[in-house]
Every structure is written in structure tokens, then in C-alpha cells.
């Protein structure tokens, strides 16, 4: 497993060089911060995606109750910040920091209150919601298993929130954890993906993966039916996240802070960064390889059949069984997330949810691997923001951190049971003869279907 050992020298390439692997269409060109800020101190600055994410965090703290979310306009390479109220001083402050500012109706507090109402009245398996700063609303999604009384309950709850507060859409897919992901790791018949190598709080080598993988099996191997190489130390799923810290059994294990992107090449991991809506991202998984898309929502709540998971990143990046735990990252080399679950596949598309890396690091007390340039552990960003310039609030350096894993292998998926059939407890355990607790059975042995329904 390339994250664990490097039996042969692999070329470490810059994240922007991923295009050499045929992923040019997935990567946007780097953009340097605008140099003409002095000419117009309130003109939106041209920002790299990582810088925009950092600036959004800074403005959220600086604007207080007036802050109503932000998103990254990839076409203009600008951060757009939503502001409520008529405090022109705060608007100018955000503009001088380099953001484009727009006035909106719904405050962050109001949007969070709407999300709490959904949690209280409509926590239904097969539903998800997240704040969409582009529309300044809560985007509520229901998968195909939400029918009958459950659909009526969800629809009436959204209607009571008001058309100006929330929108409801239907997905033809089925929300489930994507058990089975970058370099493949195997445990208890389940297959998942290694996300990022890290250093545990006690200094031992470890890696992050999905929490539903961590609760599916205690010991993990880098080959199917191979001897265990790592043991789960901490795992959260369901609940406040979907992440696990897995420690290598051999304390001398080389665990470089990089990501295997195939063809013997890697991307160095230098930092963890928070996501921003509109951020262009890449995902790597052992089942489906490298895919791209955008962040579409933050602080997402997903009601899997196994239970509710909160605090996730919502994207339109595809994924399939086997990609769970795999890496979400940016072209700038920032580690963003760990694949959790979603609906659809990489033929027809779908929505996928990710555990933020920063919150996972903070929760388990780990830092990014020492060989990647000193990652930002515990939610600390090692940079992402210096190019917001002297006008930025707080500042910060931009760093690189990529992630990704080698494609290959079947997801061990099996036939889909359709309309939300639960396979009992277990966080999506895909055993050789077992079932995934999700929208359908995924019997790892002898089945060809990917275990995912089509998506809209």
C-alpha cells in the first residue's frame, strides 16, 4: 500500500502537474492574487481556492452576526460573501479584505434554526440537508426511498419553513455509506480507502479513513485476505462525523504524507484546509480513481439508514462503493475531506458527502504526516490565505496538500435491495457474504452490480 511503504521510488509531483496523468480537464489553472489591489482597495481580489477558503473563515469571525455564508466563484476566482443588515462599515471591511459582497435576507442564525427544525421534525432515513450560500437557503434532498408518509412529512416541514428559507429536491439514488476506497484497505470482509497518513497524538504513524469503516472492522490489511497491518484506535459513526483513526501496528512504518495518484506518482500533502462552497475539488478512491467536481454545501446533515451524521461537506463529485474513506483535495494540494457516502455512481453522477479533514484531525488529536511538510493538525490550517494580501483579516500562508489514491478493484458490491432495505446494524459493512446497512444489500461475493442506484 503506497501510503504505508514505498518499495520503489515514486515521483513526487506538484499538484498542478496532475494534468500529466490525463486529468487536465479536472484541474483549473492556478491564479495569483491580484496585484492591482492598490488601485481599488474594495475591488474583489483574484484568489486561489485555498486562499478563498481561508478568507471566508476570517470574515466569518470578523463580521459576526452579519455573516451569512460565502462561496467561491471559480469562474471569476473570487470569494463571494453574504451579508445581512445595513452596516455599511462591515460591507466595506469585507470588500477591503478582498471579497465580493452581496446583501441577502437569511442570516446564518436563521438558516441554522431552519436546520434544527428539520432535525426535530424530519430526521428520516434517506434525507439530507445543507446550507447553500448561493441561494441563501437550506437545500433539502430526499433519496428514492423517501415515499408515502415520510415524503409527506418532509414536504410539509419544508413548506412550513417557507420558500425563501428552504428548497426540496428528489434524488433517484439512495444515500448510503460507500464502504469498500485511495489505496484499498481491507478489514472483516469490508473494503475501504485510506484517506491521509497522519501522526497520532502519541507520535505513532496512523491514517484517517471513514468512521463507518472503523466500526465495521477493528483490524485492517493492505491486501485482501492479507495479514493485518493496522488497528482502529478511534472511530465515530454515526453521530458528529464519519471518521476513524487507524494506527499502524509497526511503529517503524513509513507513512509519508502524500497521496498515490497512480502510475507510480504521488502528490505531497502539506496542509489541511476547510472547504468552501464553489471550491473545485478532486476525489481519489480505490474503486473509481480520480474524479472532480465542486463543493455544494457545508455542515451537511445526512440521515443514513444506520443513523444521522452531521457536519459533512456536500459535493457533486461521484463515488462508488469502495471509495469510502478516500481523499478529497484541491489542485493546490490541500487535504479537504474523507469520503463518507451518497447516492449515484460515476457513470450517471450523484451527490457525495465528505468528513472534513480539519475536524477529524482535531477530534482524534492527530496531525498530517511528518513527511508532507508539516501539516496542520487539529483543524489548524497551515496556510491558505496569504495571497488575500495585506487586506486580508488575519492572513495565513498558502500550502500544498493533495490527496488521492490508486484506482482499481471492484467494490465488493452486490445486488441492490432497492427502496431503503436496511441490512441491520453496522456502519455499512460490506462483507464477503454480508450486507451493507444502507439502501440495499451489497454482498461482496459473486455479484456484479455496484450496489448504487442511478441518480438524477
Secondary structure, DSSP 8 states (H G I E B T S, - for coil): -TTT--SS--EEE-GGGGGGGTTGGG--------S-TTT-TTS-----HHHHHHHHHHHHHHHGGGEEEEEEETTTTEEEEEE-S--HHHHHHHHHTT-EEEE-S--HHHHHHHHHHHHHH---TTEEEEEETTTTEEEEEE-TT--HHHHHHHHHHHHHH-TTTEEEEE-SS--EE------EEEETTEEEE--EEEE-TTS-EEEEE-HHHHTT-SEEBSSTT----EEEEEEE-SBS--EEEEEESSTT----SEEEEETTEEEEB-EE----BT-EEEEEETTTEEEEEEEEEEEEEEEETTEEEEEEEEE-----TT-TT-EEE-TT-EEEEEEEEES-BTTTB--EEEEEHHHHHHHHT-EE-GGGT----TT--S-S-GGG-TTSSS------B-------S---------TT----SSSS---TT---SSSS---SSS--S-S-----
